[in-house]
Amino acid sequence: MDNYQVKPYSNIAKIGLDKLDETKCSLNVNSDLPDGIIIRSTKLSEDDLNDGLKAISRAGAGVNNIPVDICTNKGIVVFNTPGANANAVKELVLAGLMLSSRNVYESIDFVNGLSHLKQMKDLEPFLEENKKSFKGTELAGSTLGVVGLGAIGSKVASMGVALDMNVVGYDPALSVEAAWKLPSQVVPAESMKDLFAVSDFVSIHIPAIDSTQGIINEELFKKANNLSLLNFARHEVINTKDVLKYLRQDNLKNFITDFPTPELIMRANENKDVILLPHIGASTSQAEENCAVMAVNQLVDFLETGNIKNSVNFPDVQLSRSTINRIAVTNKNVPAMIGQIATSLGELDLNIADMTNVSRGDIAYNLIDIENEVKESAIKELQKIENILNVRLIK
Ligand code: MLT
């Protein structure tokens, strides 16, 4: 029986790691050659990708702490856990909306500064006299723009509808699954500029990838009018210099973000129009447990069966097992690979019972169930075929 080594990085909820007890995988915090890694926000570099590493499972949505392109080139599968912490993030967005619309932060600060008023007879009239400076606006009836309508964005959009807000959404890559989850009241915007032009609040829910670096910038802020901008995605998607510039004009009213930078901390110390949180969007016990369980289950399923679900760099692949000898092959997505693999299996006297081949971008992944016994020497032969990234025998 195979025994796969799984190495946890970062704090992963125990309920998830305990799941490994019921599997062929064992937890090894000190492993130098793990088969799988479970990770939260720790940054991984190419040096952490040991020989024999088969998969990395991220307990969370963002994978910008993992060198995904390098993993893909090495045939390492990277998983994330979409939706597992969406409710936690959505609830913190609600806090962000309240903080930005009702001057909550300024109000608390004001009251905390009144310790010199020792008597109720002095305190009470002072509060009543000054409360007018903290008058806010109600969320109901105002417009919420949601950029990115995946697992988190669609929950935020639904929450906006439930709060009687007008909700406008933008997502050029909206999946059918996500579209079904959106209430009919969510109005699609033609472009991000249009969304910024009509919104009182904009909440960002896009991943930090090459194409989204600094995408929330001056071009959009120019269209905005007294807008509250909320970022619970990643700091990389925001052009911070532009945020600071347009906060000084009337376009941006305030900026609430879970991703502080040194420049933003400086601004927050001078002015309450920047509210900073220490990346706590997914920090609830429920979200941490959901993510850990999902990350472990996906990793174990892949190590033990070769099946793939919720990978960010490999296609979804599910093949019910028809024999005990299964081979998983990852190859570059170039012509004539299936033919070469099948020919090589034939030459090795191995008979295919069932197989599937699915590609995504530059790679293709094959699961092949073999009727007769497969020896390690056969795996070595398959590995010699040009453009094959890795071959694994799963018994
Ligand atoms: C996420 O990407 O889902 C969060 O950043 C998770 C976390 O806080 O670890």
Boltz pocket constraint, residues with backbone or C-beta under 6 A from the ligand:
constraints:
  - pocket:
      binder: B
      contacts: [[A, 40], [A, 41], [A, 59], [A, 60], [A, 61], [A, 62], [A, 63], [A, 85], [A, 233], [A, 279], [A, 281], [A, 282], [A, 283]]
      max_distance: 6.0
